[in-house]
Amino acid sequence: MSIETEKKKTYRSILKWGDPNHIEEPNKRLVGYVKKYMAVTDEDIKTPHLPALDEVKLDTPSALSAADLESLKNIVGKDNVDISDYERLRHSVGYSYYDVIALRKKAKIPLVDAVVCPRHEADVVGIIKFCDEKKIPLIPFGGRSSVVRGLDPIKGGISLDLTKHMNKVIKVNETNKSATVQPGMFGPAYEDYLNNYKTENSSTGYSCGHFPQSFEYSTVGGWVVTKGAGSLSTGYGKIEDMVLGLKFVTPKGIIEIKDYPRTAAGPDLRHIVAGSEGTLGVLTEVTLKVWKFRPDNRSYFSFLFKNWEGAVAALREIMQGEFGLPHMLRISDPEESGIGLMVEGITGGPIDKVLSLLGYKDGQRCILMGSTEGDKDTGCLIKKKVKAIAKKHGSLYLGASAVRGWYRHRYNDPYLRENLMDMKVMTDTVETACSWENLPKVWAGVRQVVKARKPSVCMVHASHSYENGSMLYFIFISKIKPGDEIDDYLNYHSSILNAIIDNGGSPTHHHGTGRLMAPWFEDFSGKTAMGLLRAIKAELDPNNIMNPGGTLALDFKGDKKKSFRI
Ligand SMILES: Cc1cc2nc3c(=O)[nH]c(=O)nc-3n(C[C@H](O)[C@H](O)[C@H](O)COP(=O)(O)OP(=O)(O)OC[C@H]3O[C@@H](n4cnc5c(N)ncnc54)[C@H](O)[C@@H]3O)c2cc1C
């Protein structure tokens, strides 16, 4: 069923997630479920919808003049400027559902005019100066894993690809327990470097503590400017909690923030860079907290609750227990738990019967999974406390193996999107932060909107939690409307976002705002705050060359509550 990307330079090779050689075959139970509940036919499975196997050929040449291209080559060297069709298209899209469907349809989308790969900070300074003088848009480019249309070059211009050269650890400071790293380094290279950093001061090596699901194909710089969250964020924090110092090149000059652990010297400018999503400047260096790498100390636990309310109550009590935090902690709602147990072959079998007799019924029961890292004694204490809370809320202890399995496969699920889209099934995600008070409303309100579109699956989990609230992550799976794929998706997405906001959630918790969430951003921030953000933009980037065209609603005055359209 899965399509190999036989020809290398096809549209499909750009829209395919991750490792080009990784083909994730959905297991038989999952295929059966999709066929039954999503009304997918054998014909749908046999004939892939919009497979996009054509080779990339653009009919829009680069808008840059020969003299401009020559100037760019003089700054970064001739091997670091690319105007080939394939690279221009690859650098004009991220991995948002919108981007992927636009590629499948070979829709006419805005394109960058050149891809430029700076070798070092001086090159970044030179390129920004050139673009500012010529008023050419400049879009910083990391791993391309943006799911919020953060890279769409609405006004054309140059994609500044930081991954080719600016991808190294500059130093590890063991005294300060920090690492300084260039922005274009991918997650695995960074983590491997830290894990293997062994000296007389440290026999363990270090860990970066940040493991988003996109870890393998996203960069340190991208994590920081989009304010990402990794799967262990409940313990280690979000990426903005890890930033100590940084260097940020803007059209107006360089901002350098030293790695003070804290200061009271005015507002914290690190929090303007974090979340700036390429609109203010280019992050060229960042100093981040690191942790001792002690995988043998990791301990796992999982529980089954009778219902969502019980799981949420336990999650909140753990987060507010003041005894230390698990690093990974997530609860899945009844629909997600049900599909998880079905895929594992539990549903309908003898174990299911026993569970039902005990009151843990399919359609109501919820899974909680967690793990601790770091010091072993602290981990034991946290696990003991978590067990007591979970027991109090009527759960059944399931042990460690489900969590170990989750760790092993945690980066694989995104590969399934291609298979589903081939079968005319849309799958996308939205995520939000909400207070504990609003969480039940947001969960129910969004599910109601998704479920109103029949047939639809709506799986929800809370996987990044805080003392005062949590994140909810919605995976919605619905049928594609052939012929109307783009508008239909944008309308559907808008209705889901409206349900989040109307019920008290934020437009995003960790994916960032990009262009996809921009229409909700001004309402969310308020007029005065928006004015402040626009003033910062005008000060640092007076010619609006940095990632222009919608991101963060800085230069966008579209319809309220309606998805951004080109
Ligand atoms: C399958 C999948 C799973 C995901 N899971 C998670 C998850 O678990 N947690 C999470 O937080 N996110 C997740 N994401 C979203 C995405 O991975 C993050 O937003 C990530 O931080 C983006 O990093 P990147 O290097 O890919 O940046 P890109 O996508 O290349 O860029 C994102 C934005 O940052 C800007 N930018 C990039 N580098 C710089 C720089 N050096 N200076 C200034 N601006 C820059 C770009 O212009 C763009 O606006 C997921 C995405 C996918 C596709």
The ligand as an SDF file (V2000), in Angstrom:
LIG
                    3D

 53 58  0  0  0  0  0  0  0  0999 V2000
    5.6990   15.3100   12.5670 C   0  0  0  0  0  0  0  0  0  0  0  0
    5.9030   16.5460   13.3750 C   0  0  0  0  0  0  0  0  0  0  0  0
    5.9260   16.4650   14.7560 C   0  0  0  0  0  0  0  0  0  0  0  0
    6.1310   17.6200   15.5170 C   0  0  0  0  0  0  0  0  0  0  0  0
    6.2050   17.4970   16.8750 N   0  0  0  0  0  0  0  0  0  0  0  0
    6.4910   18.5890   17.6290 C   0  0  0  0  0  0  0  0  0  0  0  0
    6.6380   18.4670   19.0380 C   0  0  0  0  0  0  0  0  0  0  0  0
    6.5210   17.3850   19.6250 O   0  0  0  0  0  0  0  0  0  0  0  0
    6.9470   19.5890   19.7440 N   0  0  0  0  0  0  0  0  0  0  0  0
    7.1180   20.7960   19.1240 C   0  0  0  0  0  0  0  0  0  0  0  0
    7.4150   21.7640   19.8140 O   0  0  0  0  0  0  0  0  0  0  0  0
    6.9520   20.9300   17.7850 N   0  0  0  0  0  0  0  0  0  0  0  0
    6.6660   19.8710   17.0290 C   0  0  0  0  0  0  0  0  0  0  0  0
    6.5260   19.9970   15.6690 N   0  0  0  0  0  0  0  0  0  0  0  0
    6.6530   21.3340   15.0480 C   0  0  0  0  0  0  0  0  0  0  0  0
    8.0840   21.6790   14.6230 C   0  0  0  0  0  0  0  0  0  0  0  0
    8.8900   20.5390   14.6000 O   0  0  0  0  0  0  0  0  0  0  0  0
    8.6690   22.7070   15.5450 C   0  0  0  0  0  0  0  0  0  0  0  0
    7.9970   23.9350   15.3950 O   0  0  0  0  0  0  0  0  0  0  0  0
   10.1780   22.9310   15.3850 C   0  0  0  0  0  0  0  0  0  0  0  0
   10.6140   23.6280   16.5160 O   0  0  0  0  0  0  0  0  0  0  0  0
   10.5730   23.6790   14.1300 C   0  0  0  0  0  0  0  0  0  0  0  0
   11.9750   23.5590   13.9610 O   0  0  0  0  0  0  0  0  0  0  0  0
   12.6440   23.5470   12.5100 P   0  0  0  0  0  0  0  0  0  0  0  0
   14.1150   23.4870   12.7080 O   0  0  0  0  0  0  0  0  0  0  0  0
   12.0580   22.4750   11.6850 O   0  0  0  0  0  0  0  0  0  0  0  0
   12.2330   24.9770   11.9790 O   0  0  0  0  0  0  0  0  0  0  0  0
   11.6190   25.3890   10.5690 P   0  0  0  0  0  0  0  0  0  0  0  0
   10.3840   24.6260   10.3100 O   0  0  0  0  0  0  0  0  0  0  0  0
   12.6720   25.3400    9.5340 O   0  0  0  0  0  0  0  0  0  0  0  0
   11.2600   26.9100   10.8670 O   0  0  0  0  0  0  0  0  0  0  0  0
   10.2220   27.2400   11.7430 C   0  0  0  0  0  0  0  0  0  0  0  0
   10.1580   28.7690   11.8960 C   0  0  0  0  0  0  0  0  0  0  0  0
   11.3290   29.2400   12.5450 O   0  0  0  0  0  0  0  0  0  0  0  0
   12.0540   30.1600   11.7270 C   0  0  0  0  0  0  0  0  0  0  0  0
   13.4730   29.8640   11.9470 N   0  0  0  0  0  0  0  0  0  0  0  0
   14.0970   28.6670   11.8150 C   0  0  0  0  0  0  0  0  0  0  0  0
   15.3870   28.7940   12.1850 N   0  0  0  0  0  0  0  0  0  0  0  0
   15.5800   30.0840   12.5630 C   0  0  0  0  0  0  0  0  0  0  0  0
   16.6900   30.8270   13.0380 C   0  0  0  0  0  0  0  0  0  0  0  0
   17.8910   30.2850   13.2350 N   0  0  0  0  0  0  0  0  0  0  0  0
   16.5200   32.1560   13.3120 N   0  0  0  0  0  0  0  0  0  0  0  0
   15.3250   32.7540   13.1430 C   0  0  0  0  0  0  0  0  0  0  0  0
   14.2400   32.0920   12.6880 N   0  0  0  0  0  0  0  0  0  0  0  0
   14.3650   30.7650   12.4050 C   0  0  0  0  0  0  0  0  0  0  0  0
   11.5480   29.9130   10.3210 C   0  0  0  0  0  0  0  0  0  0  0  0
   11.6460   31.0720    9.5310 O   0  0  0  0  0  0  0  0  0  0  0  0
   10.1140   29.5040   10.5730 C   0  0  0  0  0  0  0  0  0  0  0  0
    9.3060   30.6300   10.7410 O   0  0  0  0  0  0  0  0  0  0  0  0
    6.3030   18.8660   14.8810 C   0  0  0  0  0  0  0  0  0  0  0  0
    6.2920   18.9380   13.4950 C   0  0  0  0  0  0  0  0  0  0  0  0
    6.0890   17.7910   12.7370 C   0  0  0  0  0  0  0  0  0  0  0  0
    6.0910   17.8860   11.2430 C   0  0  0  0  0  0  0  0  0  0  0  0
  1  2  1  0
  2  3  1  0
  2 52  2  0
  3  4  2  0
  4  5  1  0
  4 50  1  0
  5  6  2  0
  6  7  1  0
  6 13  1  0
  7  8  2  0
  7  9  1  0
  9 10  1  0
 10 11  2  0
 10 12  1  0
 12 13  2  0
 13 14  1  0
 14 15  1  0
 14 50  1  0
 15 16  1  0
 16 17  1  0
 16 18  1  0
 18 19  1  0
 18 20  1  0
 20 21  1  0
 20 22  1  0
 22 23  1  0
 23 24  1  0
 24 25  2  0
 24 26  1  0
 24 27  1  0
 27 28  1  0
 28 29  2  0
 28 30  1  0
 28 31  1  0
 31 32  1  0
 32 33  1  0
 33 34  1  0
 33 48  1  0
 34 35  1  0
 35 36  1  0
 35 46  1  0
 36 37  1  0
 36 45  1  0
 37 38  2  0
 38 39  1  0
 39 40  1  0
 39 45  2  0
 40 41  1  0
 40 42  2  0
 42 43  1  0
 43 44  2  0
 44 45  1  0
 46 47  1  0
 46 48  1  0
 48 49  1  0
 50 51  2  0
 51 52  1  0
 52 53  1  0
M  END
$$$$
